[in-house]
Amino acid sequence: MSRMAAEEGAINLSQGFPDFPVSQELIELIYKNMTAGHNQYAPMPGTPALRKSIADVVLKHISVKLILKTK
């Protein structure tokens, strides 16, 4: 996949090889969660906590847009 992406001038999303520095905060969060046993892929629809967080953010932004449009 890497060779094909390079040949086609595409962005290779198949492997996690970031070409930028990773923050220490992210490394610590990953370590904390990996040692707590969170080391598997999440279910396809997401975990309940993540889904709720996303719904809260979307609702907040939609509510703000609705309020702004009515004024």
N, C-alpha and C positions, 0 to 999 in steps of 0.2 A: 504494500500500500504506500509506503514511504517513497519508493522509487517511482511509482506511477504518479503520485501527487507532484513530485519534483519534475517529472517529464512533462506533465500537463500544466505546470504552473499553478497548481491548486493548493489550497490550505489543507493540510493533513490533519483531520480530526480523529483518526483512528487510534492514536496513541497519545499518552500524556507526557509529552516532552516539551514543557514550556520553554520559550526562548527569552524569558524575562526572569528577574529574581523573584523568589517567593518570600513574602513577608514572614518575619519571625512569629507574628501573631497567628498567622495561618498554620505554620508548622506546629505551634503549641496546641492549637485547637484540634488539628488532625491527630497529634499524639494522644491528647486527652481522650478523644472519642475512640480511637483505635484500641487503647488500653482498656476502655470501658466495654469493649466487645462490639462496637459499632463498625464492623469491618466487612459487611456484605452489601451488595447492591440493594437499594430500596425496592419495594414493590413498584410495578409500573405506574400505578396511579399516585404514588407518593405515600409517605407516612401520614397518619392523621394530623400530627403536630405541624408538619410542613404544609399540608393542604390548608389547615386553618390559618397559618401565618400568611400564606399567599392570599387567601380569601379576605383576610383583614386588610392587607395592603391594597388590594384591588377595590374593596368597598370604600376605603378611606379616599382613594383617588377619584373614584366615581362620584362619591358624595361631594367632594370639593368641586368637581367640574359641574355638577348639577346646581350647586349653590351659586357658583360664579355665573352660570348661564341665566339664572333667574333674576339677577340683579341688573 
